[in-house]
Amino acid sequence: MTAIDQARDIREGEAIDAQALTAYCRDHAPSLVPAEGVIEIAQFPGGASNLTYLLQVDGDEYVLRRPPFGSQVASAHDMGREYGVLSRLHGVYDYAPRPVIHCTDESVIGAEFYVMERLRGTIVRRDLPDDVVLSPAGATRLCEQLLDVQAALHTTDIDAAGMRDFGKPEGYIQRQITGWNKRYRNARTEDVPECTAIMDWLAARIPDVTRTAIIHNDYKLDNVVFDTDLTRIIGVLDWEMATLGDPVMDFGCSMAYWVQADDPEPLRAIRMGPTQLPGMLTRDEMLERYREATGQTIDDWPFYQVFGLFRLAAILQQIYKRYVEGKTTDERFKSFGDSVRVLADQCERVIRDS
């Protein structure tokens, strides 16, 4: 595994018709069309939500994003929204990739899609790439970079970005609790917990605060692109759920992915990044730096922690249900039910300690 995120052969059942894509781009985005032949397509290995492909065109590289096969949750895979966010943020937020084209004609490749520039760098997934050595001091800097880039988004001027109409911040927290509780119930399979007590606890603890910022809604390690030695973030990916809302909710969702070295073994077993390494900041240290970077007062941190964990459980459960029902055969999703159970346990742990 090298530091640069590598595209691979396309997974079975997730192919794109290169001829049809080339023909569409020839009519709508001539800059993407090769002088001869067709666009070359490979697939990036990560991602359990939208699918991501590498397009190679006469030596240039682009990225195509499309919804997953078999998804019934259209709001979580809104290509037009993601393209619109990038179109507005690119130029005012240094980490937003440049969008190139958006296609709503599902007959072209079987789904709506958009294409953006490729940011060539390192994406950190569960473990560090084999050719990257990260000292404890380097791990600390990585954490600080990750947090500071999120804080920069949360303090970006909404009007300068032209995003005043990209959400309904009033009542945002209430809608999130109601919506994710409903999504979990609708996606639940018999082998995962009901989580009724967790949902009731969240509904009873909604804070009476009004904060509005541009939020990413899925900001985590494998959605940012670092330079090759992990010293600087060069871009942020996966903007399909971006909106206007409470930035602390966004930060709480990010911390749901943050597994540290002293966490219970079942939680460490499902970590999605190398956040347990020496030098990585703890969740409490990340919270303190976030407060300093944004000036936010956070009086009920356990609420935001539990929300982030439960929302992640609901997301994984939606994907797991697709696997259980045979709507996807991707074996990565087979263990997601186990992850849902671990996250529910962590929710209960935070509630007991709050």
Secondary structure as UniProt FT lines:
FT   TURN            12..13
FT   HELIX           18..28
FT   HELIX           30..32
FT   STRAND          40..43
FT   STRAND          51..57
FT   TURN            58..59
FT   STRAND          60..66
FT   TURN            69..70
FT   HELIX           74..77
FT   HELIX           79..89
FT   TURN            91..92
FT   TURN            94..95
FT   STRAND          99..103
FT   TURN            106..109
FT   STRAND          113..117
FT   TURN            130..131
FT   HELIX           136..154
FT   TURN            158..162
FT   TURN            164..165
FT   TURN            170..171
FT   HELIX           172..187
FT   TURN            190..191
FT   HELIX           196..204
FT   STRAND          213..215
FT   HELIX           221..223
FT   STRAND          224..226
FT   TURN            228..229
FT   STRAND          233..236
FT   TURN            240..241
FT   STRAND          243..245
FT   HELIX           247..255
FT   TURN            256..257
FT   TURN            261..262
FT   HELIX           265..269
FT   TURN            275..276
FT   TURN            278..279
FT   HELIX           283..294
FT   HELIX           301..324
FT   TURN            325..326
FT   HELIX           331..333
FT   TURN            334..335
FT   HELIX           336..353
//
